Amino acid sequence: MRETRHENLAVFVGACVEAGGVVILTPYCARGSLQDVLQNDDLPLDDLFVASLIADLIKVSKEGS
């Protein structure tokens, strides 16, 4: 996974596996995770942004097949 590079994916730096959990390390994202952005009511997402996000997800999905 460390060697996977794509403009629409966060880089995988590494992971820490200890009793009780797994932590995945990625570069810092100022707005948080995708889940944080999607659930933030203070950050309005216009239709163009949502359409672009969906297109990027489909693009990554097709390339990974």
MOPAC internal coordinates of N, CA, C and O (Angstrom, degrees):
PM7 1SCF
backbone

  N    0.0000 0     0.00 0     0.00 0    0    0    0
  C    1.4475 1     0.00 0     0.00 0    1    0    0
  C    1.5344 1   110.66 1     0.00 0    2    1    0
  O    1.2310 1   120.34 1   150.76 1    3    2    1
  N    1.3005 1   116.96 1   -29.24 1    3    2    1
  C    1.4652 1   120.24 1  -178.51 1    5    3    2
  C    1.5158 1   112.54 1   -62.44 1    6    5    3
  O    1.2310 1   120.52 1   153.58 1    7    6    5
  N    1.3138 1   116.62 1   -26.42 1    7    6    5
  C    1.4619 1   121.07 1  -177.67 1    9    7    6
  C    1.5326 1   112.84 1   -89.43 1   10    9    7
  O    1.2310 1   120.11 1   172.30 1   11   10    9
  N    1.3182 1   117.39 1    -7.70 1   11   10    9
  C    1.4591 1   121.51 1  -179.73 1   13   11   10
  C    1.5247 1   109.55 1   -71.34 1   14   13   11
  O    1.2310 1   120.68 1   -54.92 1   15   14   13
  N    1.3102 1   116.31 1   125.08 1   15   14   13
  C    1.4642 1   121.95 1   179.18 1   17   15   14
  C    1.5246 1   108.78 1  -132.28 1   18   17   15
  O    1.2310 1   120.93 1   -50.20 1   19   18   17
  N    1.3278 1   115.83 1   129.80 1   19   18   17
  C    1.4520 1   121.09 1   176.70 1   21   19   18
  C    1.5162 1   107.26 1  -157.34 1   22   21   19
  O    1.2310 1   119.99 1   -37.82 1   23   22   21
  N    1.3204 1   117.63 1   142.18 1   23   22   21
  C    1.4607 1   121.97 1  -177.10 1   25   23   22
  C    1.5206 1   113.29 1   -61.84 1   26   25   23
  O    1.2310 1   119.70 1   159.82 1   27   26   25
  N    1.3214 1   118.18 1   -20.18 1   27   26   25
  C    1.4589 1   121.43 1  -177.41 1   29   27   26
  C    1.5271 1   113.31 1  -104.85 1   30   29   27
  O    1.2310 1   120.01 1  -171.44 1   31   30   29
  N    1.3220 1   117.58 1     8.56 1   31   30   29
  C    1.4597 1   121.28 1   179.89 1   33   31   30
  C    1.5178 1   110.88 1  -121.62 1   34   33   31
  O    1.2310 1   120.85 1   -37.33 1   35   34   33
  N    1.3205 1   115.99 1   142.67 1   35   34   33
  C    1.4594 1   120.32 1   172.47 1   37   35   34
  C    1.5241 1   107.67 1   -72.10 1   38   37   35
  O    1.2310 1   120.42 1   -37.24 1   39   38   37
  N    1.3041 1   116.80 1   142.76 1   39   38   37
  C    1.4614 1   121.77 1  -179.03 1   41   39   38
  C    1.5294 1   109.66 1   -71.58 1   42   41   39
  O    1.2310 1   120.39 1   -45.91 1   43   42   41
  N    1.3045 1   116.87 1   134.09 1   43   42   41
  C    1.4645 1   122.67 1   174.83 1   45   43   42
  C    1.5163 1   107.76 1   -83.77 1   46   45   43
  O    1.2310 1   120.38 1   -61.71 1   47   46   45
  N    1.3323 1   116.88 1   118.29 1   47   46   45
  C    1.4619 1   121.74 1  -179.23 1   49   47   46
  C    1.5244 1   109.95 1   -90.49 1   50   49   47
  O    1.2310 1   120.65 1   135.96 1   51   50   49
  N    1.3156 1   116.36 1   -44.04 1   51   50   49
  C    1.4546 1   119.88 1  -178.99 1   53   51   50
  C    1.5149 1   110.05 1   173.20 1   54   53   51
  O    1.2310 1   121.31 1     8.64 1   55   54   53
  N    1.3330 1   115.10 1  -171.36 1   55   54   53
  C    1.4531 1   120.76 1   179.37 1   57   55   54
  C    1.5205 1   109.32 1  -145.48 1   58   57   55
  O    1.2310 1   121.59 1   -28.33 1   59   58   57
  N    1.3031 1   114.56 1   151.67 1   59   58   57
  C    1.4595 1   121.50 1   176.26 1   61   59   58
  C    1.5226 1   106.66 1  -120.89 1   62   61   59
  O    1.2310 1   121.29 1   -61.66 1   63   62   61
  N    1.3263 1   115.14 1   118.34 1   63   62   61
  C    1.4609 1   120.47 1  -178.88 1   65   63   62
  C    1.5241 1   107.88 1  -111.89 1   66   65   63
  O    1.2310 1   121.06 1   -64.46 1   67   66   65
  N    1.3221 1   115.59 1   115.54 1   67   66   65
  C    1.4552 1   121.64 1   177.70 1   69   67   66
  C    1.5147 1   108.44 1  -134.26 1   70   69   67
  O    1.2310 1   121.22 1   -16.57 1   71   70   69
  N    1.3118 1   115.28 1   163.43 1   71   70   69
  C    1.4632 1   119.52 1   178.08 1   73   71   70
  C    1.5245 1   109.06 1   -54.46 1   74   73   71
  O    1.2310 1   121.07 1   -53.59 1   75   74   73
  N    1.3010 1   115.57 1   126.41 1   75   74   73
  C    1.4492 1   119.43 1   178.02 1   77   75   74
  C    1.5178 1   115.26 1    97.75 1   78   77   75
  O    1.2310 1   119.32 1   174.05 1   79   78   77
  N    1.3345 1   118.90 1    -5.95 1   79   78   77
  C    1.4533 1   117.09 1   178.42 1   81   79   78
  C    1.5124 1   114.93 1   173.20 1   82   81   79
  O    1.2310 1   122.28 1   -10.80 1   83   82   81
  N    1.3224 1   113.23 1   169.20 1   83   82   81
  C    1.4592 1   122.49 1   177.26 1   85   83   82
  C    1.5235 1   107.07 1  -129.18 1   86   85   83
  O    1.2310 1   120.44 1   -46.89 1   87   86   85
  N    1.3176 1   116.76 1   133.11 1   87   86   85
  C    1.4592 1   121.79 1   178.01 1   89   87   86
  C    1.5211 1   107.69 1  -119.00 1   90   89   87
  O    1.2310 1   120.41 1   -51.15 1   91   90   89
  N    1.3370 1   116.83 1   128.85 1   91   90   89
  C    1.4618 1   122.02 1   177.77 1   93   91   90
  C    1.5200 1   107.84 1  -100.94 1   94   93   91
  O    1.2310 1   120.67 1   -48.68 1   95   94   93
  N    1.3243 1   116.33 1   131.32 1   95   94   93
  C    1.4534 1   122.12 1  -178.55 1   97   95   94
  C    1.5199 1   110.62 1  -100.60 1   98   97   95
  O    1.2310 1   120.91 1   -52.67 1   99   98   97
  N    1.3427 1   115.87 1   127.33 1   99   98   97
  C    1.4638 1   123.38 1   177.11 1  101   99   98
  C    1.5274 1   107.40 1  -136.01 1  102  101   99
  O    1.2310 1   120.13 1   -14.27 1  103  102  101
  N    1.3305 1   117.36 1   165.73 1  103  102  101
  C    1.4709 1   118.78 1   176.16 1  105  103  102
  C    1.5248 1   111.02 1   -61.66 1  106  105  103
  O    1.2310 1   120.73 1   -22.72 1  107  106  105
  N    1.3219 1   116.21 1   157.28 1  107  106  105
  C    1.4646 1   122.41 1   178.61 1  109  107  106
  C    1.5246 1   110.28 1   -63.82 1  110  109  107
  O    1.2310 1   120.77 1   -47.10 1  111  110  109
  N    1.3165 1   116.14 1   132.90 1  111  110  109
  C    1.4660 1   122.43 1   175.26 1  113  111  110
  C    1.5235 1   107.18 1  -116.86 1  114  113  111
  O    1.2310 1   120.27 1   -64.70 1  115  114  113
  N    1.3218 1   117.09 1   115.30 1  115  114  113
  C    1.4658 1   122.57 1  -173.20 1  117  115  114
  C    1.5263 1   113.49 1   -55.92 1  118  117  115
  O    1.2310 1   120.14 1   144.75 1  119  118  117
  N    1.3090 1   117.33 1   -35.25 1  119  118  117
  C    1.4708 1   119.93 1  -179.13 1  121  119  118
  C    1.5200 1   112.56 1   -94.76 1  122  121  119
  O    1.2310 1   120.04 1  -174.72 1  123  122  121
  N    1.3126 1   117.54 1     5.28 1  123  122  121
  C    1.4592 1   121.02 1   179.08 1  125  123  122
  C    1.5137 1   111.62 1    90.03 1  126  125  123
  O    1.2310 1   121.37 1    18.81 1  127  126  125
  N    1.3100 1   114.99 1  -161.19 1  127  126  125
  C    1.4566 1   121.08 1  -179.08 1  129  127  126
  C    1.5286 1   110.17 1   -78.99 1  130  129  127
  O    1.2310 1   121.06 1   -10.41 1  131  130  129
  N    1.3136 1   115.58 1   169.59 1  131  130  129
  C    1.4683 1   120.06 1   175.48 1  133  131  130
  C    1.5205 1   109.57 1   -58.32 1  134  133  131
  O    1.2310 1   120.43 1   139.64 1  135  134  133
  N    1.3082 1   116.79 1   -40.36 1  135  134  133
  C    1.4680 1   120.51 1   178.36 1  137  135  134
  C    1.5344 1   110.45 1   -60.93 1  138  137  135
  O    1.2310 1   119.94 1   137.77 1  139  138  137
  N    1.3372 1   117.73 1   -42.23 1  139  138  137
  C    1.4657 1   121.27 1   178.04 1  141  139  138
  C    1.5282 1   110.88 1   -59.88 1  142  141  139
  O    1.2310 1   120.53 1   135.26 1  143  142  141
  N    1.3256 1   116.60 1   -44.74 1  143  142  141
  C    1.4699 1   121.04 1  -178.88 1  145  143  142
  C    1.5269 1   110.36 1   -64.18 1  146  145  143
  O    1.2310 1   120.27 1   134.21 1  147  146  145
  N    1.3177 1   117.10 1   -45.79 1  147  146  145
  C    1.4649 1   120.69 1  -177.06 1  149  147  146
  C    1.5294 1   112.60 1   -67.18 1  150  149  147
  O    1.2310 1   120.22 1   150.65 1  151  150  149
  N    1.3290 1   117.18 1   -29.35 1  151  150  149
  C    1.4675 1   120.50 1  -177.99 1  153  151  150
  C    1.5275 1   113.54 1   -93.82 1  154  153  151
  O    1.2310 1   119.74 1   177.49 1  155  154  153
  N    1.3271 1   118.09 1    -2.51 1  155  154  153
  C    1.4621 1   122.08 1  -177.59 1  157  155  154
  C    1.5276 1   110.11 1   -84.66 1  158  157  155
  O    1.2310 1   120.51 1   -73.52 1  159  158  157
  N    1.3250 1   116.63 1   106.48 1  159  158  157
  C    1.4647 1   121.17 1  -179.32 1  161  159  158
  C    1.5285 1   112.09 1   -69.97 1  162  161  159
  O    1.2310 1   120.11 1   161.18 1  163  162  161
  N    1.3424 1   117.40 1   -18.82 1  163  162  161
  C    1.4650 1   121.34 1   179.29 1  165  163  162
  C    1.5232 1   112.27 1   -82.11 1  166  165  163
  O    1.2310 1   120.24 1   174.24 1  167  166  165
  N    1.3264 1   117.15 1    -5.76 1  167  166  165
  C    1.4593 1   121.93 1   179.86 1  169  167  166
  C    1.5333 1   107.97 1  -116.22 1  170  169  167
  O    1.2310 1   120.32 1   -90.14 1  171  170  169
  N    1.3268 1   116.99 1    89.86 1  171  170  169
  C    1.4676 1   119.36 1  -177.34 1  173  171  170
  C    1.5290 1   111.40 1   -66.77 1  174  173  171
  O    1.2310 1   121.04 1   -44.43 1  175  174  173
  N    1.3132 1   115.62 1   135.57 1  175  174  173
  C    1.4643 1   121.93 1   179.65 1  177  175  174
  C    1.5245 1   108.01 1  -109.06 1  178  177  175
  O    1.2310 1   120.56 1   -67.78 1  179  178  177
  N    1.3312 1   116.54 1   112.22 1  179  178  177
  C    1.4516 1   118.99 1   179.93 1  181  179  178
  C    1.5327 1   110.63 1   -77.34 1  182  181  179
  O    1.2310 1   120.94 1   -11.77 1  183  182  181
  N    1.3141 1   115.80 1   168.23 1  183  182  181
  C    1.4690 1   121.26 1  -176.35 1  185  183  182
  C    1.5246 1   112.42 1   -60.12 1  186  185  183
  O    1.2310 1   120.23 1   143.93 1  187  186  185
  N    1.3309 1   117.16 1   -36.07 1  187  186  185
  C    1.4647 1   120.89 1   179.66 1  189  187  186
  C    1.5270 1   110.77 1   -64.82 1  190  189  187
  O    1.2310 1   120.13 1   137.97 1  191  190  189
  N    1.3323 1   117.35 1   -42.03 1  191  190  189
  C    1.4628 1   120.89 1   178.16 1  193  191  190
  C    1.5255 1   110.85 1   -63.24 1  194  193  191
  O    1.2310 1   120.63 1   133.52 1  195  194  193
  N    1.3184 1   116.40 1   -46.48 1  195  194  193
  C    1.4676 1   120.96 1  -179.05 1  197  195  194
  C    1.5304 1   110.29 1   -62.29 1  198  197  195
  O    1.2310 1   120.10 1   136.45 1  199  198  197
  N    1.3275 1   117.41 1   -43.55 1  199  198  197
  C    1.4712 1   121.16 1   178.99 1  201  199  198
  C    1.5293 1   110.49 1   -62.76 1  202  201  199
  O    1.2310 1   120.40 1   138.60 1  203  202  201
  N    1.3235 1   116.84 1   -41.40 1  203  202  201
  C    1.4655 1   121.11 1   178.41 1  205  203  202
  C    1.5243 1   110.93 1   -64.72 1  206  205  203
  O    1.2310 1   120.36 1   138.22 1  207  206  205
  N    1.3176 1   116.92 1   -41.78 1  207  206  205
  C    1.4636 1   121.88 1   178.43 1  209  207  206
  C    1.5280 1   110.60 1   -61.17 1  210  209  207
  O    1.2310 1   120.28 1   133.84 1  211  210  209
  N    1.3066 1   117.06 1   -46.16 1  211  210  209
  C    1.4687 1   121.33 1   179.64 1  213  211  210
  C    1.5312 1   110.35 1   -63.33 1  214  213  211
  O    1.2310 1   120.28 1   137.20 1  215  214  213
  N    1.3253 1   117.06 1   -42.80 1  215  214  213
  C    1.4687 1   120.55 1   178.54 1  217  215  214
  C    1.5293 1   110.58 1   -61.76 1  218  217  215
  O    1.2310 1   119.81 1   138.94 1  219  218  217
  N    1.3431 1   117.97 1   -41.06 1  219  218  217
  C    1.4608 1   121.04 1   178.31 1  221  219  218
  C    1.5238 1   111.72 1   -64.89 1  222  221  219
  O    1.2310 1   120.48 1   140.32 1  223  222  221
  N    1.3319 1   116.69 1   -39.68 1  223  222  221
  C    1.4741 1   120.15 1   179.29 1  225  223  222
  C    1.5284 1   110.63 1   -65.27 1  226  225  223
  O    1.2310 1   120.77 1   138.22 1  227  226  225
  N    1.3185 1   116.14 1   -41.78 1  227  226  225
  C    1.4689 1   119.75 1   178.63 1  229  227  226
  C    1.5263 1   110.23 1   -65.34 1  230  229  227
  O    1.2310 1   120.40 1   140.01 1  231  230  229
  N    1.3124 1   116.84 1   -39.99 1  231  230  229
  C    1.4626 1   122.02 1   179.15 1  233  231  230
  C    1.5270 1   110.96 1   -60.61 1  234  233  231
  O    1.2310 1   120.16 1   133.66 1  235  234  233
  N    1.3194 1   117.30 1   -46.34 1  235  234  233
  C    1.4626 1   121.52 1   179.03 1  237  235  234
  C    1.5200 1   109.64 1   -64.89 1  238  237  235
  O    1.2310 1   120.39 1   137.80 1  239  238  237
  N    1.3298 1   116.86 1   -42.20 1  239  238  237
  C    1.4534 1   120.85 1  -179.34 1  241  239  238
  C    1.5257 1   111.90 1   -61.53 1  242  241  239
  O    1.2310 1   120.07 1   136.27 1  243  242  241
  N    1.3373 1   117.46 1   -43.73 1  243  242  241
  C    1.4602 1   121.28 1  -179.92 1  245  243  242
  C    1.5285 1   111.65 1   -66.80 1  246  245  243
  O    1.2310 1   120.46 1   141.07 1  247  246  245
  N    1.3248 1   116.73 1   -38.93 1  247  246  245
  C    1.4700 1   120.30 1  -178.85 1  249  247  246
  C    1.5191 1   111.37 1   -70.49 1  250  249  247
  O    1.2310 1   120.55 1   153.06 1  251  250  249
  N    1.3488 1   116.56 1   -26.94 1  251  250  249
  C    1.4519 1   119.70 1  -179.18 1  253  251  250
  C    1.5146 1   113.14 1   -81.74 1  254  253  251
  O    1.2310 1   120.13 1   168.41 1  255  254  253
  N    1.3225 1   117.36 1   -11.59 1  255  254  253
  C    1.4749 1   121.37 1  -177.62 1  257  255  254
  C    1.4999 1   112.29 1   -75.09 1  258  257  255
  O    1.2310 1   120.10 1   180.00 1  259  258  257

